[in-house]
Amino acid sequence: MIRLYTLIVMSFLPAQVWAKAYDRPIPQAQSATAEFWFFMASLLLVGALITVAWLVSKR
């Protein structure tokens, strides 16, 4: 009986091979708002790096 269950399960395994191929998403252009916030985050990161460099040099 276990062999029958195994045969049934194994017969359904090849169905996974017929799955649809992965379609890569097409990148969308960034909005002006997203570019603005990226610019602000970049400025804050540079400011944080300068602050850390200043604090480390004082030590």
C-alpha distance matrix in Angstrom:
0.0 3.8 5.3 5.1 6.6 8.7 9.9 10.9 12.7 14.3 15.6 17.5 19.1 21.8 23.0 24.7 26.7 28.4 29.9 33.7 35.9 37.9 41.3 43.9 46.1 49.7 52.1 54.5 58.2 59.2 61.4 64.8 63.7 60.9 63.4 65.9 63.4 62.3 66.0 66.6 63.6 64.9 68.4 67.0 65.0 68.1 70.1 67.7 67.8 71.6 71.7 69.5 71.6 74.7 73.4 72.3 75.6 77.6 75.9
3.8 0.0 3.8 5.3 5.2 6.1 8.6 9.9 10.6 12.1 14.2 15.8 16.8 19.8 21.3 22.5 24.5 26.6 27.9 31.6 33.7 35.4 39.0 41.3 43.6 47.2 49.5 52.0 55.6 56.5 58.8 62.2 61.0 58.1 60.5 63.0 60.5 59.3 62.9 63.5 60.5 61.7 65.2 63.8 61.7 64.8 66.8 64.3 64.4 68.2 68.3 66.0 68.0 71.2 69.9 68.7 72.0 74.0 72.2
5.3 3.8 0.0 3.8 5.5 4.9 6.0 8.6 9.8 10.2 12.1 14.5 15.4 17.8 19.7 21.3 22.8 24.8 26.6 30.4 32.3 34.3 37.9 40.4 42.9 46.4 48.8 51.5 55.2 56.3 58.7 62.2 61.2 58.3 60.5 63.2 60.9 59.5 63.1 63.9 60.9 62.0 65.5 64.3 62.1 65.1 67.3 64.9 64.8 68.6 68.9 66.6 68.5 71.8 70.6 69.4 72.6 74.7 73.0
5.1 5.3 3.8 0.0 3.8 5.4 5.1 6.2 8.7 9.8 10.6 12.9 14.7 17.0 18.3 20.3 22.1 23.6 25.4 29.1 31.4 33.6 37.0 39.8 42.1 45.6 48.1 50.7 54.4 55.6 57.9 61.4 60.5 57.7 60.1 62.7 60.5 59.3 62.9 63.8 60.9 62.1 65.6 64.5 62.5 65.5 67.7 65.5 65.5 69.3 69.6 67.5 69.5 72.7 71.6 70.5 73.8 75.9 74.3
6.6 5.2 5.5 3.8 0.0 3.8 5.4 5.1 6.2 8.5 9.9 11.1 12.8 15.7 16.7 18.2 20.5 22.1 23.4 27.1 29.4 31.3 34.8 37.3 39.5 43.1 45.5 47.9 51.6 52.7 54.9 58.4 57.3 54.5 57.0 59.5 57.2 56.0 59.7 60.5 57.6 58.9 62.4 61.1 59.2 62.3 64.4 62.1 62.3 66.1 66.3 64.2 66.3 69.4 68.3 67.3 70.6 72.6 71.1
8.7 6.1 4.9 5.4 3.8 0.0 3.8 5.4 5.2 6.0 8.5 10.2 10.8 13.7 15.4 16.6 18.4 20.5 22.0 25.8 27.7 29.6 33.2 35.6 38.0 41.6 44.0 46.6 50.2 51.4 53.8 57.2 56.3 53.4 55.6 58.3 56.0 54.6 58.2 59.1 56.2 57.2 60.8 59.6 57.5 60.5 62.7 60.4 60.4 64.2 64.5 62.4 64.3 67.5 66.5 65.3 68.5 70.7 69.1
9.9 8.6 6.0 5.1 5.4 3.8 0.0 3.8 5.5 5.1 6.1 8.9 10.1 12.2 14.0 15.9 17.3 19.1 21.1 24.8 26.9 29.2 32.7 35.4 37.9 41.4 44.0 46.7 50.3 51.7 54.2 57.7 57.0 54.1 56.3 59.1 57.0 55.6 59.2 60.3 57.4 58.4 62.0 61.1 59.0 61.9 64.3 62.2 62.1 65.8 66.4 64.3 66.1 69.4 68.5 67.4 70.5 72.8 71.4
10.9 9.9 8.6 6.2 5.1 5.4 3.8 0.0 3.8 5.5 5.2 6.7 9.1 11.5 12.2 14.4 16.4 17.6 19.3 23.0 25.5 27.7 31.0 33.9 36.1 39.6 42.3 44.8 48.5 49.8 52.1 55.7 54.9 52.1 54.5 57.3 55.2 54.0 57.6 58.6 55.9 57.1 60.7 59.7 57.8 60.9 63.1 61.1 61.2 64.9 65.4 63.5 65.5 68.7 67.8 66.9 70.0 72.2 70.9
12.7 10.6 9.8 8.7 6.2 5.2 5.5 3.8 0.0 3.8 5.4 5.4 6.7 9.9 10.8 12.1 14.4 16.1 17.3 21.1 23.3 25.2 28.6 31.2 33.5 37.1 39.5 42.1 45.7 46.9 49.3 52.8 51.9 49.1 51.4 54.1 52.0 50.7 54.3 55.3 52.5 53.7 57.2 56.2 54.3 57.3 59.5 57.4 57.5 61.3 61.7 59.8 61.7 65.0 64.0 63.1 66.3 68.4 67.1
14.3 12.1 10.2 9.8 8.5 6.0 5.1 5.5 3.8 0.0 3.8 5.4 5.2 7.7 9.8 11.1 12.6 14.7 16.5 20.3 22.1 24.3 27.8 30.4 33.0 36.5 39.0 41.8 45.5 46.8 49.4 52.9 52.3 49.3 51.4 54.3 52.3 50.7 54.3 55.5 52.7 53.6 57.2 56.4 54.3 57.1 59.5 57.5 57.3 61.1 61.8 59.7 61.5 64.8 64.1 62.9 66.0 68.4 67.1
15.6 14.2 12.1 10.6 9.9 8.5 6.1 5.2 5.4 3.8 0.0 3.8 5.6 6.7 8.2 10.7 11.9 13.2 15.4 19.1 21.3 23.9 27.2 30.1 32.7 36.0 38.8 41.5 45.2 46.8 49.3 52.9 52.4 49.6 51.8 54.7 52.9 51.4 55.0 56.3 53.7 54.6 58.3 57.6 55.6 58.5 60.9 59.1 59.0 62.7 63.5 61.6 63.4 66.7 66.1 65.1 68.1 70.5 69.3
17.5 15.8 14.5 12.9 11.1 10.2 8.9 6.7 5.4 5.4 3.8 0.0 3.8 5.7 5.6 7.8 10.0 11.1 12.6 16.3 18.8 21.1 24.4 27.3 29.6 33.0 35.8 38.3 42.0 43.5 45.9 49.5 48.9 46.2 48.5 51.3 49.5 48.2 51.8 53.0 50.4 51.5 55.1 54.4 52.6 55.5 57.9 56.1 56.2 59.9 60.6 58.8 60.7 64.0 63.4 62.5 65.6 67.9 66.8
19.1 16.8 15.4 14.7 12.8 10.8 10.1 9.1 6.7 5.2 5.6 3.8 0.0 3.8 5.4 5.9 7.8 10.0 11.3 15.1 17.0 19.1 22.6 25.2 27.8 31.3 33.9 36.6 40.3 41.7 44.3 47.9 47.3 44.4 46.5 49.4 47.5 46.0 49.6 50.8 48.2 49.0 52.7 52.0 50.0 52.8 55.3 53.5 53.4 57.1 57.9 56.0 57.8 61.1 60.5 59.5 62.5 64.9 63.8
21.8 19.8 17.8 17.0 15.7 13.7 12.2 11.5 9.9 7.7 6.7 5.7 3.8 0.0 3.8 5.3 5.3 7.2 9.6 13.2 15.0 17.6 21.0 23.9 26.7 29.9 32.8 35.6 39.3 41.1 43.8 47.4 47.1 44.2 46.1 49.2 47.6 46.0 49.4 51.0 48.4 49.1 52.9 52.5 50.4 53.1 55.8 54.1 53.9 57.5 58.6 56.8 58.4 61.8 61.4 60.4 63.3 65.8 64.9
23.0 21.3 19.7 18.3 16.7 15.4 14.0 12.2 10.8 9.8 8.2 5.6 5.4 3.8 0.0 3.8 5.4 5.5 7.3 10.9 13.4 16.1 19.2 22.3 24.8 28.1 31.0 33.6 37.3 39.1 41.6 45.3 45.0 42.2 44.4 47.4 45.8 44.4 48.0 49.4 47.1 48.0 51.6 51.3 49.4 52.2 54.8 53.3 53.3 56.9 57.9 56.3 58.0 61.3 61.0 60.2 63.1 65.5 64.8
24.7 22.5 21.3 20.3 18.2 16.6 15.9 14.4 12.1 11.1 10.7 7.8 5.9 5.3 3.8 0.0 3.8 5.4 5.5 9.3 11.2 13.3 16.8 19.5 22.0 25.5 28.2 30.9 34.6 36.2 38.8 42.4 42.0 39.2 41.2 44.3 42.6 41.1 44.6 46.1 43.6 44.4 48.1 47.7 45.8 48.6 51.2 49.6 49.5 53.2 54.1 52.5 54.3 57.5 57.2 56.4 59.3 61.8 61.0
26.7 24.5 22.8 22.1 20.5 18.4 17.3 16.4 14.4 12.6 11.9 10.0 7.8 5.3 5.4 3.8 0.0 3.8 5.5 8.7 9.8 12.5 15.9 18.7 21.7 24.8 27.7 30.7 34.3 36.2 39.0 42.6 42.5 39.6 41.3 44.6 43.1 41.3 44.8 46.5 44.0 44.6 48.3 48.2 46.1 48.7 51.5 50.0 49.7 53.3 54.5 52.9 54.4 57.8 57.7 56.7 59.5 62.1 61.4
28.4 26.6 24.8 23.6 22.1 20.5 19.1 17.6 16.1 14.7 13.2 11.1 10.0 7.2 5.5 5.4 3.8 0.0 3.8 6.5 8.6 11.9 14.8 18.1 20.8 23.7 26.9 29.6 33.3 35.4 38.1 41.7 41.8 39.1 41.0 44.2 43.0 41.4 44.8 46.6 44.4 45.1 48.8 48.8 47.0 49.5 52.3 51.1 50.9 54.5 55.7 54.3 55.8 59.2 59.2 58.4 61.1 63.7 63.2
29.9 27.9 26.6 25.4 23.4 22.0 21.1 19.3 17.3 16.5 15.4 12.6 11.3 9.6 7.3 5.5 5.5 3.8 0.0 3.8 6.4 9.0 11.9 15.2 17.6 20.8 23.8 26.4 30.1 32.1 34.6 38.3 38.3 35.6 37.5 40.7 39.4 37.9 41.4 43.1 41.0 41.7 45.4 45.3 43.6 46.3 49.0 47.8 47.8 51.3 52.5 51.2 52.8 56.1 56.0 55.4 58.2 60.7 60.2
33.7 31.6 30.4 29.1 27.1 25.8 24.8 23.0 21.1 20.3 19.1 16.3 15.1 13.2 10.9 9.3 8.7 6.5 3.8 0.0 3.8 6.5 8.7 12.2 14.6 17.5 20.7 23.3 27.0 29.2 31.7 35.4 35.6 33.0 34.9 38.2 37.1 35.7 39.0 40.9 39.0 39.7 43.4 43.5 42.0 44.5 47.3 46.3 46.4 49.8 51.1 50.0 51.6 54.8 55.0 54.5 57.1 59.6 59.4
35.9 33.7 32.3 31.4 29.4 27.7 26.9 25.5 23.3 22.1 21.3 18.8 17.0 15.0 13.4 11.2 9.8 8.6 6.4 3.8 0.0 3.8 6.3 9.5 12.5 15.3 18.5 21.4 25.0 27.3 30.1 33.7 34.1 31.3 32.9 36.3 35.3 33.6 36.9 38.9 37.0 37.4 41.1 41.4 39.7 42.1 45.0 44.1 43.9 47.3 48.8 47.7 49.0 52.3 52.7 52.0 54.5 57.2 57.0
37.9 35.4 34.3 33.6 31.3 29.6 29.2 27.7 25.2 24.3 23.9 21.1 19.1 17.6 16.1 13.3 12.5 11.9 9.0 6.5 3.8 0.0 3.8 6.3 9.2 12.4 15.2 18.2 21.8 23.9 26.8 30.3 30.6 27.7 29.3 32.7 31.6 29.9 33.2 35.2 33.2 33.6 37.4 37.7 36.0 38.3 41.2 40.4 40.2 43.6 45.1 44.1 45.4 48.6 49.0 48.5 51.0 53.6 53.5
41.3 39.0 37.9 37.0 34.8 33.2 32.7 31.0 28.6 27.8 27.2 24.4 22.6 21.0 19.2 16.8 15.9 14.8 11.9 8.7 6.3 3.8 0.0 3.8 6.3 9.0 12.2 15.1 18.7 21.0 23.9 27.5 28.1 25.4 26.8 30.3 29.6 27.9 31.1 33.3 31.7 32.1 35.7 36.3 34.9 37.1 40.0 39.5 39.4 42.6 44.3 43.5 44.8 47.9 48.6 48.2 50.6 53.2 53.4
43.9 41.3 40.4 39.8 37.3 35.6 35.4 33.9 31.2 30.4 30.1 27.3 25.2 23.9 22.3 19.5 18.7 18.1 15.2 12.2 9.5 6.3 3.8 0.0 3.8 6.5 9.1 12.4 15.8 18.0 21.1 24.6 25.2 22.4 23.6 27.1 26.4 24.5 27.6 30.0 28.3 28.5 32.2 32.9 31.3 33.5 36.4 36.0 35.9 39.0 40.8 40.1 41.3 44.4 45.1 44.8 47.0 49.7 50.0
46.1 43.6 42.9 42.1 39.5 38.0 37.9 36.1 33.5 33.0 32.7 29.6 27.8 26.7 24.8 22.0 21.7 20.8 17.6 14.6 12.5 9.2 6.3 3.8 0.0 3.8 6.2 9.0 12.6 14.8 17.6 21.2 21.8 19.1 20.6 24.0 23.5 21.9 25.0 27.3 25.9 26.4 29.9 30.6 29.5 31.7 34.5 34.3 34.5 37.5 39.1 38.7 40.1 43.0 43.8 43.8 46.0 48.5 49.0
49.7 47.2 46.4 45.6 43.1 41.6 41.4 39.6 37.1 36.5 36.0 33.0 31.3 29.9 28.1 25.5 24.8 23.7 20.8 17.5 15.3 12.4 9.0 6.5 3.8 0.0 3.8 6.4 9.8 12.6 15.5 19.0 20.2 17.7 18.8 22.4 22.4 20.8 23.6 26.2 25.2 25.4 28.9 30.0 29.1 31.0 33.8 34.0 34.1 36.9 38.8 38.7 39.9 42.7 43.7 43.9 45.8 48.4 49.2
52.1 49.5 48.8 48.1 45.5 44.0 44.0 42.3 39.5 39.0 38.8 35.8 33.9 32.8 31.0 28.2 27.7 26.9 23.8 20.7 18.5 15.2 12.2 9.1 6.2 3.8 0.0 3.8 6.7 9.1 12.4 15.7 16.9 14.2 15.0 18.7 18.7 17.1 19.8 22.4 21.5 21.7 25.1 26.4 25.5 27.3 30.2 30.5 30.7 33.3 35.2 35.3 36.5 39.2 40.3 40.6 42.5 45.0 45.9
54.5 52.0 51.5 50.7 47.9 46.6 46.7 44.8 42.1 41.8 41.5 38.3 36.6 35.6 33.6 30.9 30.7 29.6 26.4 23.3 21.4 18.2 15.1 12.4 9.0 6.4 3.8 0.0 3.8 6.4 9.1 12.6 14.0 11.9 13.0 16.5 16.9 15.8 18.4 20.9 20.6 21.1 24.2 25.6 25.2 27.1 29.6 30.2 30.8 33.2 35.0 35.5 36.7 39.1 40.4 41.0 42.8 45.1 46.3
58.2 55.6 55.2 54.4 51.6 50.2 50.3 48.5 45.7 45.5 45.2 42.0 40.3 39.3 37.3 34.6 34.3 33.3 30.1 27.0 25.0 21.8 18.7 15.8 12.6 9.8 6.7 3.8 0.0 3.8 6.5 9.5 11.6 9.9 10.2 13.7 14.8 13.8 15.8 18.6 18.8 19.1 21.8 23.6 23.6 25.1 27.5 28.6 29.2 31.3 33.2 34.0 35.1 37.3 38.8 39.6 41.2 43.5 44.8
59.2 56.5 56.3 55.6 52.7 51.4 51.7 49.8 46.9 46.8 46.8 43.5 41.7 41.1 39.1 36.2 36.2 35.4 32.1 29.2 27.3 23.9 21.0 18.0 14.8 12.6 9.1 6.4 3.8 0.0 3.8 6.6 8.1 6.1 6.7 10.1 11.0 10.3 12.5 15.0 15.3 15.9 18.6 20.2 20.4 22.1 24.3 25.4 26.2 28.3 30.0 31.0 32.2 34.3 35.7 36.7 38.3 40.4 41.9
61.4 58.8 58.7 57.9 54.9 53.8 54.2 52.1 49.3 49.4 49.3 45.9 44.3 43.8 41.6 38.8 39.0 38.1 34.6 31.7 30.1 26.8 23.9 21.1 17.6 15.5 12.4 9.1 6.5 3.8 0.0 3.8 5.3 5.3 6.4 8.7 10.2 10.7 12.5 14.4 15.5 16.6 18.6 20.2 21.2 22.8 24.5 25.8 27.1 28.9 30.4 31.7 33.2 34.8 36.3 37.6 39.2 41.0 42.6
64.8 62.2 62.2 61.4 58.4 57.2 57.7 55.7 52.8 52.9 52.9 49.5 47.9 47.4 45.3 42.4 42.6 41.7 38.3 35.4 33.7 30.3 27.5 24.6 21.2 19.0 15.7 12.6 9.5 6.6 3.8 0.0 3.8 5.5 5.1 6.1 8.7 9.8 10.5 12.3 14.3 15.2 16.6 18.5 19.9 21.1 22.5 24.3 25.8 27.1 28.6 30.3 31.6 33.0 34.6 36.2 37.5 39.2 41.1
63.7 61.0 61.2 60.5 57.3 56.3 57.0 54.9 51.9 52.3 52.4 48.9 47.3 47.1 45.0 42.0 42.5 41.8 38.3 35.6 34.1 30.6 28.1 25.2 21.8 20.2 16.9 14.0 11.6 8.1 5.3 3.8 0.0 3.8 5.4 5.1 6.3 8.6 9.9 10.6 12.4 14.2 15.5 16.6 18.4 20.1 21.1 22.6 24.4 25.9 26.9 28.7 30.4 31.6 32.9 34.7 36.3 37.7 39.5
60.9 58.1 58.3 57.7 54.5 53.4 54.1 52.1 49.1 49.3 49.6 46.2 44.4 44.2 42.2 39.2 39.6 39.1 35.6 33.0 31.3 27.7 25.4 22.4 19.1 17.7 14.2 11.9 9.9 6.1 5.3 5.5 3.8 0.0 3.8 5.4 5.3 6.1 8.6 9.9 10.5 12.2 14.3 15.3 16.4 18.4 19.9 20.9 22.5 24.4 25.6 26.8 28.6 30.2 31.4 32.8 34.6 36.3 37.8
63.4 60.5 60.5 60.1 57.0 55.6 56.3 54.5 51.4 51.4 51.8 48.5 46.5 46.1 44.4 41.2 41.3 41.0 37.5 34.9 32.9 29.3 26.8 23.6 20.6 18.8 15.0 13.0 10.2 6.7 6.4 5.1 5.4 3.8 0.0 3.8 5.5 5.0 6.1 8.6 9.9 10.4 12.4 14.3 15.2 16.5 18.3 19.9 21.0 22.6 24.2 25.7 27.0 28.6 30.2 31.5 33.0 34.8 36.6
65.9 63.0 63.2 62.7 59.5 58.3 59.1 57.3 54.1 54.3 54.7 51.3 49.4 49.2 47.4 44.3 44.6 44.2 40.7 38.2 36.3 32.7 30.3 27.1 24.0 22.4 18.7 16.5 13.7 10.1 8.7 6.1 5.1 5.4 3.8 0.0 3.8 5.4 5.1 6.3 8.7 9.8 10.7 12.5 14.3 15.5 16.6 18.4 20.1 21.3 22.6 24.5 25.9 27.1 28.6 30.4 31.7 33.3 35.2
63.4 60.5 60.9 60.5 57.2 56.0 57.0 55.2 52.0 52.3 52.9 49.5 47.5 47.6 45.8 42.6 43.1 43.0 39.4 37.1 35.3 31.6 29.6 26.4 23.5 22.4 18.7 16.9 14.8 11.0 10.2 8.7 6.3 5.3 5.5 3.8 0.0 3.8 5.3 4.9 6.1 8.5 9.8 10.5 12.1 14.2 15.1 16.3 18.3 19.9 20.8 22.4 24.2 25.5 26.7 28.4 30.1 31.5 33.2
62.3 59.3 59.5 59.3 56.0 54.6 55.6 54.0 50.7 50.7 51.4 48.2 46.0 46.0 44.4 41.1 41.3 41.4 37.9 35.7 33.6 29.9 27.9 24.5 21.9 20.8 17.1 15.8 13.8 10.3 10.7 9.8 8.6 6.1 5.0 5.4 3.8 0.0 3.8 5.4 5.1 6.1 8.7 9.9 10.4 12.3 14.1 15.2 16.5 18.4 19.8 21.0 22.5 24.3 25.6 26.9 28.6 30.4 31.9
66.0 62.9 63.1 62.9 59.7 58.2 59.2 57.6 54.3 54.3 55.0 51.8 49.6 49.4 48.0 44.6 44.8 44.8 41.4 39.0 36.9 33.2 31.1 27.6 25.0 23.6 19.8 18.4 15.8 12.5 12.5 10.5 9.9 8.6 6.1 5.1 5.3 3.8 0.0 3.8 5.5 5.0 6.3 8.7 9.9 10.6 12.3 14.2 15.4 16.6 18.3 20.0 21.2 22.6 24.4 25.8 27.1 28.9 30.8
66.6 63.5 63.9 63.8 60.5 59.1 60.3 58.6 55.3 55.5 56.3 53.0 50.8 51.0 49.4 46.1 46.5 46.6 43.1 40.9 38.9 35.2 33.3 30.0 27.3 26.2 22.4 20.9 18.6 15.0 14.4 12.3 10.6 9.9 8.6 6.3 4.9 5.4 3.8 0.0 3.8 5.4 5.1 6.3 8.6 10.0 10.5 12.3 14.3 15.4 16.4 18.4 20.0 21.0 22.4 24.3 25.8 27.1 29.0
63.6 60.5 60.9 60.9 57.6 56.2 57.4 55.9 52.5 52.7 53.7 50.4 48.2 48.4 47.1 43.6 44.0 44.4 41.0 39.0 37.0 33.2 31.7 28.3 25.9 25.2 21.5 20.6 18.8 15.3 15.5 14.3 12.4 10.5 9.9 8.7 6.1 5.1 5.5 3.8 0.0 3.8 5.4 5.1 6.1 8.6 9.7 10.4 12.3 14.2 15.1 16.4 18.3 19.8 20.9 22.4 24.2 25.8 27.3
64.9 61.7 62.0 62.1 58.9 57.2 58.4 57.1 53.7 53.6 54.6 51.5 49.0 49.1 48.0 44.4 44.6 45.1 41.7 39.7 37.4 33.6 32.1 28.5 26.4 25.4 21.7 21.1 19.1 15.9 16.6 15.2 14.2 12.2 10.4 9.8 8.5 6.1 5.0 5.4 3.8 0.0 3.8 5.4 5.1 6.2 8.5 9.8 10.6 12.4 14.2 15.4 16.6 18.4 20.0 21.1 22.6 24.6 26.2
68.4 65.2 65.5 65.6 62.4 60.8 62.0 60.7 57.2 57.2 58.3 55.1 52.7 52.9 51.6 48.1 48.3 48.8 45.4 43.4 41.1 37.4 35.7 32.2 29.9 28.9 25.1 24.2 21.8 18.6 18.6 16.6 15.5 14.3 12.4 10.7 9.8 8.7 6.3 5.1 5.4 3.8 0.0 3.8 5.4 5.2 6.1 8.6 9.9 10.6 12.2 14.3 15.3 16.4 18.3 20.0 21.1 22.7 24.8
67.0 63.8 64.3 64.5 61.1 59.6 61.1 59.7 56.2 56.4 57.6 54.4 52.0 52.5 51.3 47.7 48.2 48.8 45.3 43.5 41.4 37.7 36.3 32.9 30.6 30.0 26.4 25.6 23.6 20.2 20.2 18.5 16.6 15.3 14.3 12.5 10.5 9.9 8.7 6.3 5.1 5.4 3.8 0.0 3.8 5.5 4.9 6.1 8.6 9.8 10.3 12.2 14.1 15.1 16.3 18.2 19.8 21.1 22.8
65.0 61.7 62.1 62.5 59.2 57.5 59.0 57.8 54.3 54.3 55.6 52.6 50.0 50.4 49.4 45.8 46.1 47.0 43.6 42.0 39.7 36.0 34.9 31.3 29.5 29.1 25.5 25.2 23.6 20.4 21.2 19.9 18.4 16.4 15.2 14.3 12.1 10.4 9.9 8.6 6.1 5.1 5.4 3.8 0.0 3.8 5.4 5.1 6.2 8.6 9.8 10.6 12.3 14.2 15.3 16.5 18.3 20.1 21.5
68.1 64.8 65.1 65.5 62.3 60.5 61.9 60.9 57.3 57.1 58.5 55.5 52.8 53.1 52.2 48.6 48.7 49.5 46.3 44.5 42.1 38.3 37.1 33.5 31.7 31.0 27.3 27.1 25.1 22.1 22.8 21.1 20.1 18.4 16.5 15.5 14.2 12.3 10.6 10.0 8.6 6.2 5.2 5.5 3.8 0.0 3.8 5.4 5.1 6.2 8.6 9.9 10.5 12.3 14.3 15.4 16.5 18.5 20.4
70.1 66.8 67.3 67.7 64.4 62.7 64.3 63.1 59.5 59.5 60.9 57.9 55.3 55.8 54.8 51.2 51.5 52.3 49.0 47.3 45.0 41.2 40.0 36.4 34.5 33.8 30.2 29.6 27.5 24.3 24.5 22.5 21.1 19.9 18.3 16.6 15.1 14.1 12.3 10.5 9.7 8.5 6.1 4.9 5.4 3.8 0.0 3.8 5.4 5.1 6.1 8.6 9.9 10.5 12.3 14.2 15.4 16.7 18.8
67.7 64.3 64.9 65.5 62.1 60.4 62.2 61.1 57.4 57.5 59.1 56.1 53.5 54.1 53.3 49.6 50.0 51.1 47.8 46.3 44.1 40.4 39.5 36.0 34.3 34.0 30.5 30.2 28.6 25.4 25.8 24.3 22.6 20.9 19.9 18.4 16.3 15.2 14.2 12.3 10.4 9.8 8.6 6.1 5.1 5.4 3.8 0.0 3.8 5.4 5.0 6.2 8.6 9.8 10.5 12.2 14.2 15.5 16.9
67.8 64.4 64.8 65.5 62.3 60.4 62.1 61.2 57.5 57.3 59.0 56.2 53.4 53.9 53.3 49.5 49.7 50.9 47.8 46.4 43.9 40.2 39.4 35.9 34.5 34.1 30.7 30.8 29.2 26.2 27.1 25.8 24.4 22.5 21.0 20.1 18.3 16.5 15.4 14.3 12.3 10.6 9.9 8.6 6.2 5.1 5.4 3.8 0.0 3.8 5.4 5.2 6.1 8.6 9.9 10.5 12.2 14.4 15.7
71.6 68.2 68.6 69.3 66.1 64.2 65.8 64.9 61.3 61.1 62.7 59.9 57.1 57.5 56.9 53.2 53.3 54.5 51.3 49.8 47.3 43.6 42.6 39.0 37.5 36.9 33.3 33.2 31.3 28.3 28.9 27.1 25.9 24.4 22.6 21.3 19.9 18.4 16.6 15.4 14.2 12.4 10.6 9.8 8.6 6.2 5.1 5.4 3.8 0.0 3.8 5.5 5.1 6.1 8.6 9.9 10.5 12.4 14.6
71.7 68.3 68.9 69.6 66.3 64.5 66.4 65.4 61.7 61.8 63.5 60.6 57.9 58.6 57.9 54.1 54.5 55.7 52.5 51.1 48.8 45.1 44.3 40.8 39.1 38.8 35.2 35.0 33.2 30.0 30.4 28.6 26.9 25.6 24.2 22.6 20.8 19.8 18.3 16.4 15.1 14.2 12.2 10.3 9.8 8.6 6.1 5.0 5.4 3.8 0.0 3.8 5.4 5.1 6.2 8.6 9.9 10.8 12.8
69.5 66.0 66.6 67.5 64.2 62.4 64.3 63.5 59.8 59.7 61.6 58.8 56.0 56.8 56.3 52.5 52.9 54.3 51.2 50.0 47.7 44.1 43.5 40.1 38.7 38.7 35.3 35.5 34.0 31.0 31.7 30.3 28.7 26.8 25.7 24.5 22.4 21.0 20.0 18.4 16.4 15.4 14.3 12.2 10.6 9.9 8.6 6.2 5.2 5.5 3.8 0.0 3.8 5.4 5.1 6.0 8.5 10.0 10.9
71.6 68.0 68.5 69.5 66.3 64.3 66.1 65.5 61.7 61.5 63.4 60.7 57.8 58.4 58.0 54.3 54.4 55.8 52.8 51.6 49.0 45.4 44.8 41.3 40.1 39.9 36.5 36.7 35.1 32.2 33.2 31.6 30.4 28.6 27.0 25.9 24.2 22.5 21.2 20.0 18.3 16.6 15.3 14.1 12.3 10.5 9.9 8.6 6.1 5.1 5.4 3.8 0.0 3.8 5.5 5.2 6.1 8.7 10.2
74.7 71.2 71.8 72.7 69.4 67.5 69.4 68.7 65.0 64.8 66.7 64.0 61.1 61.8 61.3 57.5 57.8 59.2 56.1 54.8 52.3 48.6 47.9 44.4 43.0 42.7 39.2 39.1 37.3 34.3 34.8 33.0 31.6 30.2 28.6 27.1 25.5 24.3 22.6 21.0 19.8 18.4 16.4 15.1 14.2 12.3 10.5 9.8 8.6 6.1 5.1 5.4 3.8 0.0 3.8 5.5 5.2 6.4 9.0
73.4 69.9 70.6 71.6 68.3 66.5 68.5 67.8 64.0 64.1 66.1 63.4 60.5 61.4 61.0 57.2 57.7 59.2 56.0 55.0 52.7 49.0 48.6 45.1 43.8 43.7 40.3 40.4 38.8 35.7 36.3 34.6 32.9 31.4 30.2 28.6 26.7 25.6 24.4 22.4 20.9 20.0 18.3 16.3 15.3 14.3 12.3 10.5 9.9 8.6 6.2 5.1 5.5 3.8 0.0 3.8 5.5 5.3 6.7
72.3 68.7 69.4 70.5 67.3 65.3 67.4 66.9 63.1 62.9 65.1 62.5 59.5 60.4 60.2 56.4 56.7 58.4 55.4 54.5 52.0 48.5 48.2 44.8 43.8 43.9 40.6 41.0 39.6 36.7 37.6 36.2 34.7 32.8 31.5 30.4 28.4 26.9 25.8 24.3 22.4 21.1 20.0 18.2 16.5 15.4 14.2 12.2 10.5 9.9 8.6 6.0 5.2 5.5 3.8 0.0 3.8 5.5 5.4
75.6 72.0 72.6 73.8 70.6 68.5 70.5 70.0 66.3 66.0 68.1 65.6 62.5 63.3 63.1 59.3 59.5 61.1 58.2 57.1 54.5 51.0 50.6 47.0 46.0 45.8 42.5 42.8 41.2 38.3 39.2 37.5 36.3 34.6 33.0 31.7 30.1 28.6 27.1 25.8 24.2 22.6 21.1 19.8 18.3 16.5 15.4 14.2 12.2 10.5 9.9 8.5 6.1 5.2 5.5 3.8 0.0 3.8 5.4
77.6 74.0 74.7 75.9 72.6 70.7 72.8 72.2 68.4 68.4 70.5 67.9 64.9 65.8 65.5 61.8 62.1 63.7 60.7 59.6 57.2 53.6 53.2 49.7 48.5 48.4 45.0 45.1 43.5 40.4 41.0 39.2 37.7 36.3 34.8 33.3 31.5 30.4 28.9 27.1 25.8 24.6 22.7 21.1 20.1 18.5 16.7 15.5 14.4 12.4 10.8 10.0 8.7 6.4 5.3 5.5 3.8 0.0 3.8
75.9 72.2 73.0 74.3 71.1 69.1 71.4 70.9 67.1 67.1 69.3 66.8 63.8 64.9 64.8 61.0 61.4 63.2 60.2 59.4 57.0 53.5 53.4 50.0 49.0 49.2 45.9 46.3 44.8 41.9 42.6 41.1 39.5 37.8 36.6 35.2 33.2 31.9 30.8 29.0 27.3 26.2 24.8 22.8 21.5 20.4 18.8 16.9 15.7 14.6 12.8 10.9 10.2 9.0 6.7 5.4 5.4 3.8 0.0
